């Protein structure tokens, strides 16, 4: 089965289950977005180290218990 055939079948299944309008609404919630995720991620994670990540994980575990 080709990717195009899978997409057609998936859309047909959604339309059958949700109706045309809600199937379209479902697809409208997804988009490619904007920006350069790789560059932006490097900026977001600039100050993150393994040690700081480990401390954060431990804090989350303490908060959960």
HTML snippet that shows the backbone in 3Dmol.js (N, CA, C, O; Angstrom):
<script src="https://3Dmol.org/build/3Dmol-min.js"></script>
<div id="view" style="width:600px;height:400px;position:relative"></div>
<script>
const pdb = `
ATOM      1  N   UNK A   1       0.854  -1.176   0.000  1.00  0.00           N
ATOM      2  CA  UNK A   1       0.000   0.000   0.000  1.00  0.00           C
ATOM      3  C   UNK A   1       0.898   1.236   0.000  1.00  0.00           C
ATOM      4  O   UNK A   1       1.832   1.333   0.796  1.00  0.00           O
ATOM      5  N   UNK A   2       0.613   2.167  -0.887  1.00  0.00           N
ATOM      6  CA  UNK A   2       1.423   3.382  -0.958  1.00  0.00           C
ATOM      7  C   UNK A   2       1.003   4.365   0.134  1.00  0.00           C
ATOM      8  O   UNK A   2      -0.060   4.224   0.738  1.00  0.00           O
ATOM      9  N   UNK A   3       1.843   5.345   0.371  1.00  0.00           N
ATOM     10  CA  UNK A   3       1.526   6.368   1.363  1.00  0.00           C
ATOM     11  C   UNK A   3       0.271   7.133   0.968  1.00  0.00           C
ATOM     12  O   UNK A   3      -0.546   7.469   1.826  1.00  0.00           O
ATOM     13  N   UNK A   4       0.110   7.408  -0.316  1.00  0.00           N
ATOM     14  CA  UNK A   4      -1.093   8.109  -0.791  1.00  0.00           C
ATOM     15  C   UNK A   4      -2.339   7.273  -0.514  1.00  0.00           C
ATOM     16  O   UNK A   4      -3.370   7.815  -0.115  1.00  0.00           O
ATOM     17  N   UNK A   5      -2.255   5.971  -0.718  1.00  0.00           N
ATOM     18  CA  UNK A   5      -3.406   5.097  -0.449  1.00  0.00           C
ATOM     19  C   UNK A   5      -3.729   5.053   1.040  1.00  0.00           C
ATOM     20  O   UNK A   5      -4.896   5.063   1.431  1.00  0.00           O
ATOM     21  N   UNK A   6      -2.696   5.004   1.857  1.00  0.00           N
ATOM     22  CA  UNK A   6      -2.901   5.024   3.310  1.00  0.00           C
ATOM     23  C   UNK A   6      -3.579   6.320   3.724  1.00  0.00           C
ATOM     24  O   UNK A   6      -4.508   6.302   4.532  1.00  0.00           O
ATOM     25  N   UNK A   7      -3.126   7.444   3.181  1.00  0.00           N
ATOM     26  CA  UNK A   7      -3.731   8.740   3.511  1.00  0.00           C
ATOM     27  C   UNK A   7      -5.193   8.792   3.097  1.00  0.00           C
ATOM     28  O   UNK A   7      -6.033   9.281   3.852  1.00  0.00           O
ATOM     29  N   UNK A   8      -5.508   8.292   1.904  1.00  0.00           N
ATOM     30  CA  UNK A   8      -6.903   8.278   1.441  1.00  0.00           C
ATOM     31  C   UNK A   8      -7.768   7.413   2.348  1.00  0.00           C
ATOM     32  O   UNK A   8      -8.871   7.807   2.725  1.00  0.00           O
ATOM     33  N   UNK A   9      -7.264   6.238   2.693  1.00  0.00           N
ATOM     34  CA  UNK A   9      -8.029   5.340   3.554  1.00  0.00           C
ATOM     35  C   UNK A   9      -8.212   5.941   4.946  1.00  0.00           C
ATOM     36  O   UNK A   9      -9.291   5.844   5.530  1.00  0.00           O
ATOM     37  N   UNK A  10      -7.166   6.555   5.472  1.00  0.00           N
ATOM     38  CA  UNK A  10      -7.252   7.178   6.796  1.00  0.00           C
ATOM     39  C   UNK A  10      -8.276   8.302   6.797  1.00  0.00           C
ATOM     40  O   UNK A  10      -9.079   8.408   7.724  1.00  0.00           O
ATOM     41  N   UNK A  11      -8.257   9.141   5.766  1.00  0.00           N
ATOM     42  CA  UNK A  11      -9.220  10.237   5.708  1.00  0.00           C
ATOM     43  C   UNK A  11     -10.636   9.692   5.568  1.00  0.00           C
ATOM     44  O   UNK A  11     -11.558  10.188   6.215  1.00  0.00           O
ATOM     45  N   UNK A  12     -10.815   8.679   4.731  1.00  0.00           N
ATOM     46  CA  UNK A  12     -12.144   8.070   4.568  1.00  0.00           C
ATOM     47  C   UNK A  12     -12.645   7.497   5.885  1.00  0.00           C
ATOM     48  O   UNK A  12     -13.825   7.628   6.213  1.00  0.00           O
ATOM     49  N   UNK A  13     -11.757   6.866   6.637  1.00  0.00           N
ATOM     50  CA  UNK A  13     -12.130   6.299   7.934  1.00  0.00           C
ATOM     51  C   UNK A  13     -12.530   7.398   8.908  1.00  0.00           C
ATOM     52  O   UNK A  13     -13.517   7.264   9.631  1.00  0.00           O
ATOM     53  N   UNK A  14     -11.766   8.482   8.926  1.00  0.00           N
ATOM     54  CA  UNK A  14     -12.118   9.605   9.800  1.00  0.00           C
ATOM     55  C   UNK A  14     -13.454  10.213   9.413  1.00  0.00           C
ATOM     56  O   UNK A  14     -14.274  10.512  10.281  1.00  0.00           O
ATOM     57  N   UNK A  15     -13.681  10.398   8.127  1.00  0.00           N
ATOM     58  CA  UNK A  15     -14.948  10.967   7.660  1.00  0.00           C
ATOM     59  C   UNK A  15     -16.097  10.054   8.051  1.00  0.00           C
ATOM     60  O   UNK A  15     -17.143  10.525   8.497  1.00  0.00           O
ATOM     61  N   UNK A  16     -15.910   8.762   7.890  1.00  0.00           N
ATOM     62  CA  UNK A  16     -16.955   7.801   8.243  1.00  0.00           C
ATOM     63  C   UNK A  16     -17.262   7.848   9.735  1.00  0.00           C
ATOM     64  O   UNK A  16     -18.419   7.748  10.143  1.00  0.00           O
ATOM     65  N   UNK A  17     -16.223   8.001  10.539  1.00  0.00           N
ATOM     66  CA  UNK A  17     -16.387   7.991  11.988  1.00  0.00           C
ATOM     67  C   UNK A  17     -16.835   9.335  12.554  1.00  0.00           C
ATOM     68  O   UNK A  17     -17.701   9.386  13.427  1.00  0.00           O
ATOM     69  N   UNK A  18     -16.245  10.423  12.055  1.00  0.00           N
ATOM     70  CA  UNK A  18     -16.483  11.747  12.637  1.00  0.00           C
ATOM     71  C   UNK A  18     -17.399  12.636  11.812  1.00  0.00           C
ATOM     72  O   UNK A  18     -17.935  13.621  12.320  1.00  0.00           O
ATOM     73  N   UNK A  19     -17.581  12.296  10.551  1.00  0.00           N
ATOM     74  CA  UNK A  19     -18.258  13.198   9.631  1.00  0.00           C
ATOM     75  C   UNK A  19     -17.224  14.094   8.973  1.00  0.00           C
ATOM     76  O   UNK A  19     -16.123  14.282   9.491  1.00  0.00           O
ATOM     77  N   UNK A  20     -17.595  14.645   7.819  1.00  0.00           N
ATOM     78  CA  UNK A  20     -16.638  15.428   7.035  1.00  0.00           C
ATOM     79  C   UNK A  20     -16.132  16.648   7.805  1.00  0.00           C
ATOM     80  O   UNK A  20     -14.928  16.898   7.855  1.00  0.00           O
ATOM     81  N   UNK A  21     -17.050  17.402   8.402  1.00  0.00           N
ATOM     82  CA  UNK A  21     -16.661  18.652   9.076  1.00  0.00           C
ATOM     83  C   UNK A  21     -15.700  18.369  10.226  1.00  0.00           C
ATOM     84  O   UNK A  21     -14.681  19.048  10.354  1.00  0.00           O
ATOM     85  N   UNK A  22     -16.002  17.389  11.055  1.00  0.00           N
ATOM     86  CA  UNK A  22     -15.126  17.102  12.193  1.00  0.00           C
ATOM     87  C   UNK A  22     -13.813  16.457  11.763  1.00  0.00           C
ATOM     88  O   UNK A  22     -12.794  16.636  12.430  1.00  0.00           O
ATOM     89  N   UNK A  23     -13.820  15.708  10.659  1.00  0.00           N
ATOM     90  CA  UNK A  23     -12.563  15.162  10.138  1.00  0.00           C
ATOM     91  C   UNK A  23     -11.648  16.304   9.695  1.00  0.00           C
ATOM     92  O   UNK A  23     -10.448  16.286   9.968  1.00  0.00           O
ATOM     93  N   UNK A  24     -12.215  17.286   9.018  1.00  0.00           N
ATOM     94  CA  UNK A  24     -11.429  18.448   8.599  1.00  0.00           C
ATOM     95  C   UNK A  24     -10.950  19.223   9.821  1.00  0.00           C
ATOM     96  O   UNK A  24      -9.806  19.675   9.857  1.00  0.00           O
ATOM     97  N   UNK A  25     -11.810  19.380  10.817  1.00  0.00           N
ATOM     98  CA  UNK A  25     -11.412  20.068  12.054  1.00  0.00           C
ATOM     99  C   UNK A  25     -10.243  19.345  12.722  1.00  0.00           C
ATOM    100  O   UNK A  25      -9.326  19.979  13.244  1.00  0.00           O
ATOM    101  N   UNK A  26     -10.288  18.014  12.700  1.00  0.00           N
ATOM    102  CA  UNK A  26      -9.198  17.221  13.268  1.00  0.00           C
ATOM    103  C   UNK A  26      -7.881  17.543  12.570  1.00  0.00           C
ATOM    104  O   UNK A  26      -6.868  17.772  13.232  1.00  0.00           O
ATOM    105  N   UNK A  27      -7.886  17.561  11.244  1.00  0.00           N
ATOM    106  CA  UNK A  27      -6.657  17.831  10.499  1.00  0.00           C
ATOM    107  C   UNK A  27      -6.183  19.270  10.655  1.00  0.00           C
ATOM    108  O   UNK A  27      -4.981  19.527  10.586  1.00  0.00           O
ATOM    109  N   UNK A  28      -7.091  20.205  10.861  1.00  0.00           N
ATOM    110  CA  UNK A  28      -6.700  21.615  10.975  1.00  0.00           C
ATOM    111  C   UNK A  28      -5.897  21.895  12.235  1.00  0.00           C
ATOM    112  O   UNK A  28      -5.221  22.920  12.323  1.00  0.00           O
ATOM    113  N   UNK A  29      -5.962  20.996  13.214  1.00  0.00           N
ATOM    114  CA  UNK A  29      -5.209  21.243  14.442  1.00  0.00           C
ATOM    115  C   UNK A  29      -3.713  20.977  14.270  1.00  0.00           C
ATOM    116  O   UNK A  29      -2.916  21.341  15.135  1.00  0.00           O
ATOM    117  N   UNK A  30      -3.329  20.346  13.162  1.00  0.00           N
ATOM    118  CA  UNK A  30      -1.926  20.036  12.901  1.00  0.00           C
ATOM    119  C   UNK A  30      -1.387  20.955  11.815  1.00  0.00           C
ATOM    120  O   UNK A  30      -2.028  21.141  10.780  1.00  0.00           O
ATOM    121  N   UNK A  31      -0.231  21.520  12.043  1.00  0.00           N
ATOM    122  CA  UNK A  31       0.430  22.300  11.002  1.00  0.00           C
ATOM    123  C   UNK A  31       1.935  22.174  11.173  1.00  0.00           C
ATOM    124  O   UNK A  31       2.414  21.679  12.193  1.00  0.00           O
ATOM    125  N   UNK A  32       2.651  22.609  10.201  1.00  0.00           N
ATOM    126  CA  UNK A  32       4.107  22.497  10.225  1.00  0.00           C
ATOM    127  C   UNK A  32       4.753  23.521  11.152  1.00  0.00           C
ATOM    128  O   UNK A  32       5.924  23.384  11.504  1.00  0.00           O
ATOM    129  N   UNK A  33       4.014  24.527  11.542  1.00  0.00           N
ATOM    130  CA  UNK A  33       4.579  25.536  12.415  1.00  0.00           C
ATOM    131  C   UNK A  33       5.539  26.451  11.675  1.00  0.00           C
ATOM    132  O   UNK A  33       5.637  26.427  10.448  1.00  0.00           O
ATOM    133  N   UNK A  34       6.235  27.248  12.447  1.00  0.00           N
ATOM    134  CA  UNK A  34       7.185  28.180  11.854  1.00  0.00           C
ATOM    135  C   UNK A  34       8.487  28.118  12.637  1.00  0.00           C
ATOM    136  O   UNK A  34       8.537  27.555  13.731  1.00  0.00           O
ATOM    137  N   UNK A  35       9.510  28.682  12.090  1.00  0.00           N
ATOM    138  CA  UNK A  35      10.784  28.777  12.787  1.00  0.00           C
ATOM    139  C   UNK A  35      11.695  27.607  12.495  1.00  0.00           C
ATOM    140  O   UNK A  35      11.392  26.741  11.676  1.00  0.00           O
ATOM    141  N   UNK A  36      12.811  27.605  13.182  1.00  0.00           N
ATOM    142  CA  UNK A  36      13.832  26.575  13.042  1.00  0.00           C
ATOM    143  C   UNK A  36      13.966  25.880  14.391  1.00  0.00           C
ATOM    144  O   UNK A  36      14.670  26.358  15.280  1.00  0.00           O
ATOM    145  N   UNK A  37      13.281  24.744  14.533  1.00  0.00           N
ATOM    146  CA  UNK A  37      13.241  24.052  15.818  1.00  0.00           C
ATOM    147  C   UNK A  37      14.636  23.680  16.313  1.00  0.00           C
ATOM    148  O   UNK A  37      14.923  23.808  17.503  1.00  0.00           O
ATOM    149  N   UNK A  38      15.498  23.225  15.421  1.00  0.00           N
ATOM    150  CA  UNK A  38      16.839  22.800  15.831  1.00  0.00           C
ATOM    151  C   UNK A  38      17.618  23.966  16.421  1.00  0.00           C
ATOM    152  O   UNK A  38      18.248  23.827  17.469  1.00  0.00           O
ATOM    153  N   UNK A  39      17.577  25.108  15.755  1.00  0.00           N
ATOM    154  CA  UNK A  39      18.281  26.296  16.271  1.00  0.00           C
ATOM    155  C   UNK A  39      17.654  26.759  17.583  1.00  0.00           C
ATOM    156  O   UNK A  39      18.361  27.056  18.545  1.00  0.00           O
ATOM    157  N   UNK A  40      16.324  26.817  17.615  1.00  0.00           N
ATOM    158  CA  UNK A  40      15.632  27.272  18.816  1.00  0.00           C
ATOM    159  C   UNK A  40      15.892  26.341  19.995  1.00  0.00           C
ATOM    160  O   UNK A  40      16.098  26.801  21.118  1.00  0.00           O
ATOM    161  N   UNK A  41      15.883  25.030  19.743  1.00  0.00           N
ATOM    162  CA  UNK A  41      16.121  24.054  20.805  1.00  0.00           C
ATOM    163  C   UNK A  41      17.505  24.249  21.409  1.00  0.00           C
ATOM    164  O   UNK A  41      17.673  24.133  22.623  1.00  0.00           O
ATOM    165  N   UNK A  42      18.490  24.540  20.581  1.00  0.00           N
ATOM    166  CA  UNK A  42      19.841  24.769  21.098  1.00  0.00           C
ATOM    167  C   UNK A  42      19.858  25.959  22.051  1.00  0.00           C
ATOM    168  O   UNK A  42      20.583  25.947  23.046  1.00  0.00           O
ATOM    169  N   UNK A  43      19.062  26.984  21.752  1.00  0.00           N
ATOM    170  CA  UNK A  43      18.980  28.148  22.639  1.00  0.00           C
ATOM    171  C   UNK A  43      18.264  27.783  23.934  1.00  0.00           C
ATOM    172  O   UNK A  43      18.699  28.189  25.012  1.00  0.00           O
ATOM    173  N   UNK A  44      17.160  27.014  23.845  1.00  0.00           N
ATOM    174  CA  UNK A  44      16.402  26.638  25.044  1.00  0.00           C
ATOM    175  C   UNK A  44      17.221  25.766  25.980  1.00  0.00           C
ATOM    176  O   UNK A  44      17.111  25.868  27.202  1.00  0.00           O
ATOM    177  N   UNK A  45      18.048  24.903  25.388  1.00  0.00           N
ATOM    178  CA  UNK A  45      18.791  23.939  26.184  1.00  0.00           C
ATOM    179  C   UNK A  45      20.223  24.370  26.464  1.00  0.00           C
ATOM    180  O   UNK A  45      21.029  23.582  26.958  1.00  0.00           O
ATOM    181  N   UNK A  46      20.534  25.604  26.152  1.00  0.00           N
ATOM    182  CA  UNK A  46      21.895  26.115  26.285  1.00  0.00           C
ATOM    183  C   UNK A  46      22.470  25.896  27.688  1.00  0.00           C
ATOM    184  O   UNK A  46      23.635  25.525  27.834  1.00  0.00           O
ATOM    185  N   UNK A  47      21.653  26.126  28.713  1.00  0.00           N
ATOM    186  CA  UNK A  47      22.136  26.049  30.090  1.00  0.00           C
ATOM    187  C   UNK A  47      21.834  24.712  30.760  1.00  0.00           C
ATOM    188  O   UNK A  47      22.128  24.543  31.943  1.00  0.00           O
ATOM    189  N   UNK A  48      21.258  23.767  30.036  1.00  0.00           N
ATOM    190  CA  UNK A  48      20.901  22.475  30.617  1.00  0.00           C
ATOM    191  C   UNK A  48      22.115  21.551  30.579  1.00  0.00           C
ATOM    192  O   UNK A  48      22.745  21.359  29.539  1.00  0.00           O
ATOM    193  N   UNK A  49      22.420  20.987  31.740  1.00  0.00           N
ATOM    194  CA  UNK A  49      23.491  19.997  31.837  1.00  0.00           C
ATOM    195  C   UNK A  49      22.888  18.690  32.343  1.00  0.00           C
ATOM    196  O   UNK A  49      21.744  18.669  32.798  1.00  0.00           O
ATOM    197  N   UNK A  50      23.641  17.617  32.268  1.00  0.00           N
ATOM    198  CA  UNK A  50      23.157  16.350  32.824  1.00  0.00           C
ATOM    199  C   UNK A  50      22.897  16.484  34.316  1.00  0.00           C
ATOM    200  O   UNK A  50      21.924  15.936  34.832  1.00  0.00           O
ATOM    201  N   UNK A  51      23.765  17.211  35.008  1.00  0.00           N
ATOM    202  CA  UNK A  51      23.579  17.401  36.447  1.00  0.00           C
ATOM    203  C   UNK A  51      22.305  18.183  36.750  1.00  0.00           C
ATOM    204  O   UNK A  51      21.551  17.812  37.649  1.00  0.00           O
ATOM    205  N   UNK A  52      22.058  19.262  36.007  1.00  0.00           N
ATOM    206  CA  UNK A  52      20.848  20.056  36.264  1.00  0.00           C
ATOM    207  C   UNK A  52      19.594  19.261  35.908  1.00  0.00           C
ATOM    208  O   UNK A  52      18.565  19.398  36.569  1.00  0.00           O
ATOM    209  N   UNK A  53      19.674  18.440  34.879  1.00  0.00           N
ATOM    210  CA  UNK A  53      18.546  17.597  34.500  1.00  0.00           C
ATOM    211  C   UNK A  53      18.271  16.560  35.582  1.00  0.00           C
ATOM    212  O   UNK A  53      17.115  16.303  35.918  1.00  0.00           O
ATOM    213  N   UNK A  54      19.322  15.966  36.125  1.00  0.00           N
ATOM    214  CA  UNK A  54      19.170  14.974  37.178  1.00  0.00           C
ATOM    215  C   UNK A  54      18.531  15.596  38.425  1.00  0.00           C
ATOM    216  O   UNK A  54      17.655  14.986  39.038  1.00  0.00           O
ATOM    217  N   UNK A  55      18.953  16.778  38.793  1.00  0.00           N
ATOM    218  CA  UNK A  55      18.372  17.476  39.941  1.00  0.00           C
ATOM    219  C   UNK A  55      16.884  17.730  39.696  1.00  0.00           C
ATOM    220  O   UNK A  55      16.065  17.552  40.598  1.00  0.00           O
ATOM    221  N   UNK A  56      16.539  18.140  38.496  1.00  0.00           N
ATOM    222  CA  UNK A  56      15.137  18.406  38.166  1.00  0.00           C
ATOM    223  C   UNK A  56      14.301  17.127  38.223  1.00  0.00           C
ATOM    224  O   UNK A  56      13.170  17.150  38.709  1.00  0.00           O
ATOM    225  N   UNK A  57      14.841  16.024  37.736  1.00  0.00           N
ATOM    226  CA  UNK A  57      14.128  14.741  37.797  1.00  0.00           C
ATOM    227  C   UNK A  57      13.889  14.339  39.244  1.00  0.00           C
ATOM    228  O   UNK A  57      12.789  13.918  39.602  1.00  0.00           O
ATOM    229  N   UNK A  58      14.912  14.467  40.073  1.00  0.00           N
ATOM    230  CA  UNK A  58      14.769  14.116  41.485  1.00  0.00           C
ATOM    231  C   UNK A  58      13.722  14.993  42.164  1.00  0.00           C
ATOM    232  O   UNK A  58      12.945  14.506  42.985  1.00  0.00           O
ATOM    233  N   UNK A  59      13.695  16.270  41.833  1.00  0.00           N
ATOM    234  CA  UNK A  59      12.712  17.182  42.418  1.00  0.00           C
ATOM    235  C   UNK A  59      11.298  16.779  42.012  1.00  0.00           C
ATOM    236  O   UNK A  59      10.387  16.790  42.839  1.00  0.00           O
ATOM    237  N   UNK A  60      11.115  16.430  40.760  1.00  0.00           N
ATOM    238  CA  UNK A  60       9.796  15.994  40.282  1.00  0.00           C
ATOM    239  C   UNK A  60       9.355  14.724  40.989  1.00  0.00           C
ATOM    240  O   UNK A  60       8.180  14.577  41.327  1.00  0.00           O
ATOM    241  N   UNK A  61      10.287  13.806  41.216  1.00  0.00           N
ATOM    242  CA  UNK A  61       9.955  12.566  41.914  1.00  0.00           C
ATOM    243  C   UNK A  61       9.568  12.845  43.357  1.00  0.00           C
ATOM    244  O   UNK A  61       8.640  12.223  43.875  1.00  0.00           O
ATOM    245  N   UNK A  62      10.257  13.762  44.012  1.00  0.00           N
ATOM    246  CA  UNK A  62       9.917  14.127  45.386  1.00  0.00           C
ATOM    247  C   UNK A  62       8.549  14.794  45.440  1.00  0.00           C
ATOM    248  O   UNK A  62       7.758  14.523  46.344  1.00  0.00           O
ATOM    249  N   UNK A  63       8.270  15.662  44.477  1.00  0.00           N
ATOM    250  CA  UNK A  63       6.985  16.355  44.441  1.00  0.00           C
ATOM    251  C   UNK A  63       5.835  15.386  44.202  1.00  0.00           C
ATOM    252  O   UNK A  63       4.722  15.609  44.679  1.00  0.00           O
ATOM    253  N   UNK A  64       6.102  14.308  43.461  1.00  0.00           N
ATOM    254  CA  UNK A  64       5.055  13.343  43.127  1.00  0.00           C
ATOM    255  C   UNK A  64       4.751  12.409  44.292  1.00  0.00           C
ATOM    256  O   UNK A  64       3.676  11.810  44.335  1.00  0.00           O
ATOM    257  N   UNK A  65       5.673  12.277  45.230  1.00  0.00           N
ATOM    258  CA  UNK A  65       5.438  11.343  46.340  1.00  0.00           C
ATOM    259  C   UNK A  65       4.948  12.012  47.586  1.00  0.00           C
ATOM    260  O   UNK A  65       4.712  11.344  48.593  1.00  0.00           O
TER     261      UNK A  65
END
`;
const viewer = $3Dmol.createViewer("view");
viewer.addModel(pdb, "pdb");
viewer.setStyle({}, {cartoon: {color: "spectrum"}});
viewer.zoomTo();
viewer.render();
</script>
